[in-house]
Amino acid sequence: MKFSSLLLLATTGLLSTAPAVHGIEPLSLNKRIVGGRTVTTTKYNFAVRLNIKSSTSDYLCGGTLLADDLVVTAGHCMHNEDTNTVYSPTSVAVCYGSPNISEMSCTTARNISLHPNYNPLTYTNDIALIQISQLKSGFDTLPVYTGKVPESTVLTTMGWGKTMDTSTKLPSMLMAVDIMVGGIAMCKKAESSFVSSDGPEICSVNSLTPGKDSCQGDSGSPAIITADDGKKYLVGLTSTGVDLKDPTAATCATAYGIAFYTHINYFMSFITATSGRPASFFYGQGEEDTGDASYSQSKSAASRSVIVGGGALVAAIAAAIVF
């Protein structure tokens, strides 16, 4: 079991450097970019900002447009810990169209599908899909990566979360940072069952890119890989992280930090079954590697809003910090 930090924190009480979007107050955090660069163009217009309202607080996550009516994000972003249920679609605003939050357009979710085997205690199967009304303009979609993810692969991750774990303000612009995939031996120190970054998780190691990391508010945001020809592919989404030196600390970009990203293609069977679209639609080039073979076997045994655990979730996972 990995000792993860839950970086989905409430932004209530935090100050934003930009105005609230569509009535959503400055939100709670899930994990933000540290040591990154400000994105000033629309080159990452597949990235979306999720404003999530609950009865006790507001939360911030990220996501990626797989289609003009479909967003993929982290399962923990769509799981309401207070009620141990999936958030109501009306509680989730999907904002898109600009790296600047004051220039974004927002739409309300129409339906939310949490992976049937998502476990809020261990954050396994940490993926969810959000269906939205069809967007007409001001966005991009991103094809899913189907190749191997070996050690030392450079990925780019992004988000609107914290730039420092001590931040009291949220940035108004999208931030991006390059991270590096770690070796199996090091990743096993955080997750003993870890096999490789070919799924179900991708592991990055902070010591390979010192001072750079995702942080609170970045949960669910895209991790992309850029091919030699410059084409971008979605390979993962921000999930959890841990400081090996202090597993209970909610810190980012530490020298002993390890981060885990949900491997998107590993869960392609869940994506196709939920969306009703073939894998080739998401690959964009006709590849067929459907991944997540266990999904079809477990689908009938568990509802998409299945919840594991109970109201004492936070106490049970005090060491867990979800980005």
MARFIFI-837828 format. One record per residue (C-alpha): chain; x, y, z. Coordinates in steps of 0.02 Angstrom, whole numbers, plus 50000, padded with zeros to 5 digits. Each point is the difference from the previous one (the first is absolute). Layout:
<atoms>
<atom "A",<X,Y,Z>>;
...
</atoms>
This chain:
<atoms>
<atom "A",<50000,50000,50000>>;
<atom "A",<50071,50168,49953>>;
<atom "A",<50012,50136,50131>>;
<atom "A",<49922,50138,49896>>;
<atom "A",<49961,50179,50044>>;
<atom "A",<49823,50056,49962>>;
<atom "A",<50029,50163,49909>>;
<atom "A",<49818,50034,49966>>;
<atom "A",<49985,50142,50124>>;
<atom "A",<49858,50123,50019>>;
<atom "A",<50039,50169,49925>>;
<atom "A",<49879,50083,50116>>;
<atom "A",<50101,50132,50089>>;
<atom "A",<50134,50007,49866>>;
<atom "A",<50016,50155,49895>>;
<atom "A",<50000,49994,49811>>;
<atom "A",<50095,50124,49894>>;
<atom "A",<49856,49996,49877>>;
<atom "A",<49812,50024,50021>>;
<atom "A",<49886,49853,50036>>;
<atom "A",<49938,49912,49844>>;
<atom "A",<49813,49987,49973>>;
<atom "A",<49961,50024,50184>>;
<atom "A",<50122,49870,50062>>;
<atom "A",<50098,50069,50147>>;
<atom "A",<50188,49975,50017>>;
<atom "A",<50010,49813,50015>>;
<atom "A",<50076,49862,50103>>;
<atom "A",<50162,49924,49938>>;
<atom "A",<50048,49832,49933>>;
<atom "A",<50178,50029,49935>>;
<atom "A",<50089,50141,49906>>;
<atom "A",<50154,50027,49893>>;
<atom "A",<50163,50042,50091>>;
<atom "A",<50155,50061,49908>>;
<atom "A",<49905,50016,49837>>;
<atom "A",<49971,50127,49864>>;
<atom "A",<49850,50111,49964>>;
<atom "A",<49898,49948,49848>>;
<atom "A",<49949,50155,49902>>;
<atom "A",<49940,49920,49837>>;
<atom "A",<49859,49880,49958>>;
<atom "A",<50119,49855,49959>>;
<atom "A",<49929,49901,50147>>;
<atom "A",<49816,50038,49967>>;
<atom "A",<49957,49818,50031>>;
<atom "A",<50027,50033,50187>>;
<atom "A",<49846,50048,50100>>;
<atom "A",<49975,50069,50175>>;
<atom "A",<49868,49916,50110>>;
<atom "A",<49912,50104,50132>>;
<atom "A",<49913,49881,50121>>;
<atom "A",<49874,50055,50130>>;
<atom "A",<49952,49898,50153>>;
<atom "A",<49892,50040,50150>>;
<atom "A",<50155,50034,50105>>;
<atom "A",<50127,50076,49880>>;
<atom "A",<50053,50031,49821>>;
<atom "A",<50137,49902,49911>>;
<atom "A",<50117,50019,49853>>;
<atom "A",<50054,49863,49880>>;
<atom "A",<50053,49987,49819>>;
<atom "A",<49954,49890,49853>>;
<atom "A",<50027,49968,49815>>;
<atom "A",<49881,50011,49852>>;
<atom "A",<49997,49830,49913>>;
<atom "A",<49859,50060,49887>>;
<atom "A",<49892,50154,49980>>;
<atom "A",<49879,49928,50128>>;
<atom "A",<50113,49892,50112>>;
<atom "A",<50127,50039,50137>>;
<atom "A",<50112,49877,50091>>;
<atom "A",<50058,50039,50177>>;
<atom "A",<50054,49916,50162>>;
<atom "A",<49873,49891,50088>>;
<atom "A",<50036,50081,50167>>;
<atom "A",<49949,50169,49927>>;
<atom "A",<49825,49934,49968>>;
<atom "A",<49981,49908,50166>>;
<atom "A",<49918,50098,50140>>;
<atom "A",<50088,49943,50160>>;
<atom "A",<49868,50081,50110>>;
<atom "A",<49859,49893,49930>>;
<atom "A",<50102,49855,49927>>;
<atom "A",<49912,50023,49834>>;
<atom "A",<50035,50071,49828>>;
<atom "A",<49974,50187,49984>>;
<atom "A",<49840,50057,49917>>;
<atom "A",<50034,50062,49822>>;
<atom "A",<49923,50168,50048>>;
<atom "A",<50141,50020,50128>>;
<atom "A",<50136,49996,49868>>;
<atom "A",<50042,50144,49882>>;
<atom "A",<50118,49959,49856>>;
<atom "A",<50096,50155,49945>>;
<atom "A",<50096,50008,49837>>;
<atom "A",<50065,50107,49857>>;
<atom "A",<50145,50097,50076>>;
<atom "A",<50150,49981,50116>>;
<atom "A",<49937,50157,50089>>;
<atom "A",<49857,49958,50118>>;
<atom "A",<49921,50172,49977>>;
<atom "A",<49978,49964,49814>>;
<atom "A",<49931,49823,50014>>;
<atom "A",<49826,49941,49954>>;
<atom "A",<49913,49876,50115>>;
<atom "A",<49868,49867,49978>>;
<atom "A",<49914,49888,50128>>;
<atom "A",<50032,49813,49996>>;
<atom "A",<49859,49892,49932>>;
<atom "A",<50055,49831,50067>>;
<atom "A",<50144,49932,50104>>;
<atom "A",<50064,49820,49989>>;
<atom "A",<50122,49942,50133>>;
<atom "A",<50099,49841,49967>>;
<atom "A",<49901,49858,50081>>;
<atom "A",<50153,49939,50095>>;
<atom "A",<50062,50169,50061>>;
<atom "A",<50060,49981,50179>>;
<atom "A",<50006,50161,50104>>;
<atom "A",<50113,49917,50128>>;
<atom "A",<50139,49952,49880>>;
<atom "A",<49958,50110,49848>>;
<atom "A",<50009,49852,49883>>;
<atom "A",<49903,50016,49836>>;
<atom "A",<50009,50189,50024>>;
<atom "A",<49906,50054,49845>>;
<atom "A",<49831,50075,49956>>;
<atom "A",<49912,50067,49846>>;
<atom "A",<49894,50157,49991>>;
<atom "A",<49873,50020,49861>>;
<atom "A",<49962,50179,49950>>;
<atom "A",<49896,50088,49868>>;
<atom "A",<50089,50003,49832>>;
<atom "A",<50124,50144,49990>>;
<atom "A",<50000,50101,49841>>;
<atom "A",<50165,50094,50003>>;
<atom "A",<50146,50059,50106>>;
<atom "A",<50070,49829,50044>>;
<atom "A",<50113,49858,49944>>;
<atom "A",<49995,49814,50032>>;
<atom "A",<50148,49885,50027>>;
<atom "A",<50029,49823,49935>>;
<atom "A",<50047,49865,50125>>;
<atom "A",<50178,49933,50000>>;
<atom "A",<50018,49812,49967>>;
<atom "A",<50188,49973,50014>>;
<atom "A",<50114,49946,50140>>;
<atom "A",<50048,50121,50140>>;
<atom "A",<50178,49951,50048>>;
<atom "A",<50109,50072,50137>>;
<atom "A",<50067,50176,49962>>;
<atom "A",<49856,50043,49883>>;
<atom "A",<49963,50186,50011>>;
<atom "A",<49818,50047,50027>>;
<atom "A",<49919,50171,50011>>;
<atom "A",<49867,50026,50131>>;
<atom "A",<49898,50155,50035>>;
<atom "A",<49864,50078,50106>>;
<atom "A",<49929,50150,50091>>;
<atom "A",<50049,49937,50174>>;
<atom "A",<50124,50066,50127>>;
<atom "A",<50173,50056,49945>>;
<atom "A",<50066,49969,50177>>;
<atom "A",<49927,49893,50137>>;
<atom "A",<50003,50154,50111>>;
<atom "A",<49906,50108,49875>>;
<atom "A",<49850,50099,50062>>;
<atom "A",<49951,50057,49826>>;
<atom "A",<49955,49903,49844>>;
<atom "A",<50072,50050,49832>>;
<atom "A",<49891,50074,49864>>;
<atom "A",<50096,49913,49859>>;
<atom "A",<50029,49820,49952>>;
<atom "A",<50172,49937,50050>>;
<atom "A",<50099,49858,49919>>;
<atom "A",<50155,49904,50054>>;
<atom "A",<50107,49858,49932>>;
<atom "A",<50022,49847,50111>>;
<atom "A",<50091,49835,49975>>;
<atom "A",<49944,49819,50017>>;
<atom "A",<50092,49911,50140>>;
<atom "A",<50075,49827,50015>>;
<atom "A",<49902,49852,50065>>;
<atom "A",<50107,49975,50156>>;
<atom "A",<49976,50179,50058>>;
<atom "A",<49813,49999,49962>>;
<atom "A",<49978,49839,50099>>;
<atom "A",<50057,50094,50155>>;
<atom "A",<49836,50095,49991>>;
<atom "A",<49892,49861,49929>>;
<atom "A",<50060,49822,50031>>;
<atom "A",<49884,49928,49866>>;
<atom "A",<50063,50118,49865>>;
<atom "A",<50054,49905,49844>>;
<atom "A",<50039,50131,49868>>;
<atom "A",<49940,50166,49930>>;
<atom "A",<49908,49907,49861>>;
<atom "A",<49849,49996,50116>>;
<atom "A",<49893,50010,50099>>;
<atom "A",<50107,50144,50064>>;
<atom "A",<50145,50104,49938>>;
<atom "A",<50130,50046,50130>>;
<atom "A",<50108,50156,50000>>;
<atom "A",<50144,50033,50119>>;
<atom "A",<50035,50178,50059>>;
<atom "A",<50188,49976,50018>>;
<atom "A",<50012,49980,49810>>;
<atom "A",<49931,50176,49974>>;
<atom "A",<50040,50094,50162>>;
<atom "A",<49878,50134,50054>>;
<atom "A",<49866,49949,49874>>;
<atom "A",<49837,49913,50041>>;
<atom "A",<49812,50005,49996>>;
<atom "A",<49915,50060,50159>>;
<atom "A",<49831,50034,50085>>;
<atom "A",<49869,50046,49871>>;
<atom "A",<50076,49901,49855>>;
<atom "A",<49906,49837,50029>>;
<atom "A",<49928,49929,49840>>;
<atom "A",<50101,50116,49889>>;
<atom "A",<50087,49931,49844>>;
<atom "A",<50173,49927,49987>>;
<atom "A",<50053,49999,49817>>;
<atom "A",<50140,49929,49895>>;
<atom "A",<50067,50089,49847>>;
<atom "A",<50054,49895,49851>>;
<atom "A",<50153,50037,49892>>;
<atom "A",<49887,50083,49872>>;
<atom "A",<49932,50118,50134>>;
<atom "A",<49830,49917,50015>>;
<atom "A",<49930,49992,50175>>;
<atom "A",<49916,49848,50079>>;
<atom "A",<49908,49976,50164>>;
<atom "A",<50090,49868,50103>>;
<atom "A",<49942,50031,50179>>;
<atom "A",<49906,50106,50126>>;
<atom "A",<50059,50065,50168>>;
<atom "A",<49950,49880,50139>>;
<atom "A",<50100,49987,50162>>;
<atom "A",<50170,50036,50075>>;
<atom "A",<50108,49967,50152>>;
<atom "A",<50158,50063,50084>>;
<atom "A",<50100,49844,50045>>;
<atom "A",<50090,50092,50140>>;
<atom "A",<49837,50061,50079>>;
<atom "A",<49849,49902,49933>>;
<atom "A",<49876,50103,50101>>;
<atom "A",<50057,50168,49931>>;
<atom "A",<49892,50094,49875>>;
<atom "A",<50149,50071,49908>>;
<atom "A",<50048,50017,49817>>;
<atom "A",<50163,49995,49900>>;
<atom "A",<50099,49926,50144>>;
<atom "A",<50163,49909,49967>>;
<atom "A",<49925,49835,50058>>;
<atom "A",<49833,50023,49911>>;
<atom "A",<49919,49873,49885>>;
<atom "A",<49842,50034,49900>>;
<atom "A",<49879,49879,49917>>;
<atom "A",<49896,50035,49846>>;
<atom "A",<49854,49893,49940>>;
<atom "A",<50051,49915,49836>>;
<atom "A",<49863,50047,49877>>;
<atom "A",<50017,49862,49871>>;
<atom "A",<50002,49867,50136>>;
<atom "A",<49819,50048,50032>>;
<atom "A",<49944,50009,49819>>;
<atom "A",<49869,49864,50024>>;
<atom "A",<49917,50107,50133>>;
<atom "A",<50006,50151,49885>>;
<atom "A",<49925,49909,49851>>;
<atom "A",<49865,49912,50100>>;
<atom "A",<49947,50161,50085>>;
<atom "A",<50007,50113,49847>>;
<atom "A",<49933,49876,49872>>;
<atom "A",<50143,50043,49882>>;
<atom "A",<50135,49883,49932>>;
<atom "A",<50179,50010,50059>>;
<atom "A",<50054,50059,49827>>;
<atom "A",<49900,50159,50028>>;
<atom "A",<50111,50045,50148>>;
<atom "A",<50162,49945,49919>>;
<atom "A",<49966,50102,49845>>;
<atom "A",<50105,49887,49887>>;
<atom "A",<49908,49835,50006>>;
<atom "A",<50111,49912,50128>>;
<atom "A",<49916,49866,50103>>;
<atom "A",<50065,49971,50176>>;
<atom "A",<49848,50001,50111>>;
<atom "A",<50085,49973,50170>>;
<atom "A",<49906,49978,50164>>;
<atom "A",<49946,49822,49961>>;
<atom "A",<49928,49978,50174>>;
<atom "A",<49870,50137,49974>>;
<atom "A",<49878,49896,49899>>;
<atom "A",<50010,49860,50128>>;
<atom "A",<49965,50114,50148>>;
<atom "A",<49873,50115,49919>>;
<atom "A",<49847,49897,50045>>;
<atom "A",<50060,49973,50178>>;
<atom "A",<50018,50182,50044>>;
<atom "A",<49902,50158,49966>>;
<atom "A",<50090,50146,49920>>;
<atom "A",<49967,50096,50159>>;
<atom "A",<50062,49860,50111>>;
<atom "A",<50085,50066,50156>>;
<atom "A",<50127,49908,50107>>;
<atom "A",<50019,50050,50181>>;
<atom "A",<49895,50119,50102>>;
<atom "A",<49985,50168,50084>>;
<atom "A",<50160,49973,50099>>;
<atom "A",<50100,50006,49839>>;
<atom "A",<50110,50148,50044>>;
<atom "A",<50047,49930,50170>>;
<atom "A",<50037,49831,49921>>;
<atom "A",<50119,50078,49876>>;
<atom "A",<50081,50141,50094>>;
<atom "A",<50159,49969,49903>>;
<atom "A",<49913,50009,49833>>;
<atom "A",<50010,50158,49897>>;
<atom "A",<49915,49999,49833>>;
<atom "A",<50066,50130,49880>>;
</atoms>
